[in-house]
Amino acid sequence: MSKKLKIGITIACGALVCLLIILKVVYRNGSNGDLVLIEPTYGDISFTVSTIGTIKPQNRLEIKPPITGRVERILVEEGQKVKVGDVLAFMSSTERATLVDAARLKGKQELNYWRKAYKETPLIAPIDGNVIVRDVEAGQTVTTSDAVLVLSDRLIIEADVDETDIGELKVGQKAMVSLDAYPEIKTDSIIDHISYESEVVNNVTIYKVDILPNEIPDFFRSGMSANVEVSVKEVKNAILIPFHAPVHEGEKIYVMVKNPSTG
């Protein structure tokens, strides 16, 4: 996976900068070698690091029952927001389920007695967040190792950044995120965390970087692919010329300007 520091346009440096304000820049067209005359303009430029990532829960919490038994009721749906202390579901232990089923055969009075005498076990939300997985339905038997529901406190974009670019990134830098599923929608974000340990993927050393949207759109779903552009540096009201206008000779970089006396 290769990631490059992208520079949209180049600013001419050195003593010629002052001249660019009043003089016209001449450069040679690479396709046919003809000289091209342009007038420098003013504008904003940015230096960005581009990479790809995946939407994931920052903290993924599986809700597993404290007892083996039967799920009686599920009170939430996928995507629903919940708060600490909310009841997510009710279930019966294996013993309670057996007693209630036997009482049901004996009539309503017997059934009501055991329902009141032997209460259902509630499953409580331990965090504020969203329900991202609902794996069971009422009537299903579960064990203490089965995840009945999965909660996420918030969704983030986990991006893979090449080690050659990681030095350009800092927590708090602005980022722009677009999804493969919604390429036309851009989401303002910031860098929330940069991992301290690297991974090797296809012989490339990468670091995981958490990108946090300023506001999480409703269409975000865990597992979606994302494109990320991190703004490394911005320059306001810069003098702008085409990327291929500067001439590179060894360590020297310069531009050609038209002689004002020639008109």
Disulfide bonds with the S-S distance in Angstrom:
none
